[in-house]
Structure formats: C-alpha cells, structure tokens
C-alpha cells in the first residue's frame, strides 16, 4: 500500500469509527473488536450488532469499499494498515493527531465527547486527504473517455472548466493551439465538487504531495498504478487514447468525427491510426474463405507447406 492509499484508508477508517461511536450505545473497544461479519448495510443504513444507524454517511460507504478491497480476508471491521487488530490507545493517538492537523482542539479524543465543530473540522480535511486518490481516478477518466494526452491532463486548471457551456479548454496542445472538449454529463457533478475546493481560477487540478503541479509523467504513473490495482499491466495514457480511437472505429463513427473527438488535424490521421479494425476484419474474412483449387495441386501445396513448416521448427 502506498503512502496516499494508507493515509486515505486511515482517515476514512477513523472518521467511520467516530461516526459509529457517536451513534451507538456500546463502547469504543466493542466497536474496534467488531468483525466484518457483524455489519450489515445497504445504501441508506447500517446494522452494527443489534443497533441500527441511519442515515449512512458517504464516507462510511467509501471506507467499506476501500477496506474490503485492501483487506478482504481481515476478520475485523476496522483493521490497522497491516490488517491487524486496531486498539483504542492507537485510535486515541490518531484522533489527537488529525484533530491537531485540522486546527481543532485536540481534547477530548473520545468521539462521544467531541463537539460538532471538531467533527466538522475533521470532515473538512476530506478533500486534502483524498485528493491524490481522486486525482488518479480523474486522470484515468479523462484519458479513457475523452482521449486526452498526458500533457493536456497535467496542464488543466480550474479556469479551464466551463460548467455553463460544459466545455473543457485545453491550452498548449500538440497542435500548438487552444482546443475545446465536451464535458460529458457524468463528469459535471464530480468536477463541480472537486473544483469547489480549489482556491482560485488558476489553481491546478492536479498536484503532487508537495503541492507542485503535475507533469506528464505523473499522469502516466497515475494511469499505470490505477490499472495495476485492477489487475491490468502496462497501461499508459497513450494506450487509453488509442483504445478510444479503436472503439470509435468499431462503432463505425465517421473518420471526420473521430478526428474532431481526438483533435486530429484531418480525418486521414484518424484513418491512419485507427484502421486496425478493418485489417483484423479482413484477416478474419480471409481466414474463413475456402478457395476451391485442383485437388492434386492442393495436395502438392500442403506437402510443400508441411516441409517448410518442419524446417522452421514447427510440428507436423
């Protein structure tokens, strides 16, 4: 588990524990000793032991997905980053630490005695804590669904997103000119929430842990890491862009429209890059064609073929 993943996991875990502790009657130690099998939940509520918690916060749902992905075999509902038992003393230490980071009073660390202001201060840290993970998902989305180049993703700033026109503005593109991309409908709400946390119009969408603006290699690392998490190796932004082009070709989208989507200067470029489907279709067709020939000629051909095949190391 890398640094950003572990930080994200611990934050989601600790706030989920605090949320449960404030809603149920049993002790913090009992909560930390709860097993994953002790929990039942749906999209609106949680049943922990014999106590119903309603409504369920989004962060708790996020935590469960992350916990089950990282520690599918862990017995406890709230394990450590090593998948082991999480103890109250460690939880109190963590709460004092993150309360201090949030600029809130550090006492008390017991969630039941925390004020609403303390809890809100912790929740306000969510964007900062989860940003690296959110950036990874956003970068993959832009490369996959819009075919953006890594340099274009890395350069994006808050001012480049026009929600009224639903457009993304790309500056300093490969063609040395500013270009526009449509903002897909499923991106609108996440981008609105994401950019609401950015300070001003020139704030970069993507920064590293030190706050420096991403470069193209950071996009490549994010894409590769996300793919590896899902069991896919050797994925790059360029391959995602090529996959989008090939998909448009399979859907028989006109080359001129493909050129607009992928921002090629002309349709010939789209044809040159994404005509592999036609080649594979031709291969499939030719493999299935049975050419009628003279029987003796066909037999002589097969004998010659087998002789050559054996010479190059094949097996009859």
C-alpha angles and dihedrals in degrees: 000000000000125000097263092047094049092046091049092048094049093048093049091044096049095047090047089053091049091050092051093045091055093050105043133061100226125089131274089247090056090051092051091048092052116119125227088244090058090068127082120178145161132186093290111030147025129221108200110180102317097330124098119216117198134212105022114221119233090239091061091053089049090050094052092051091048094044094049091047096048099035109022092155098043113118098209124077092222109033129172121256086271093054093252136123114300112217129208093242090056091046092051090050091050092048093052089050098050093041088056091048089050091054092243131129107282097217133105102034093181106103093218090062097042117117124235088248091057092048091048090050089055092048090050088063092063097095093048093048097044099035097099091054093044090050091054093053093044093050092051090048094052093048094045104042102028101029093232119175117240093247090053092051093048093052097053117124132182091259090060092069116084108187095179092057093028092230137137116215117214117201128198094010127178090269090056092242137096114262138188131226128190116250106231115230096244089057097055101080097040091049092047091054093042097050092044086075094054116100103225144352094275095051110125117241091220126047134159126237090278092053095252119140115262123256126209092267090058089058090050091050092049093050093047093047094048092049092047090053087059095047098260119127133204097017117159134176088250091056091049090052091048090048090054090051092049091048091053088050092051089050087055093239110174112263090235091058092044088054090053093049094047093036098237117162092237142005092252089070091054091049092049095050103037107035094102089106091062091049092050091046089053091049091051091049095049093045089057098046114103108207113209111225139158107292095229092048090050092051092050090049093052092049091052091045092052091049092054092043090055093047092056093050103269126137123242 
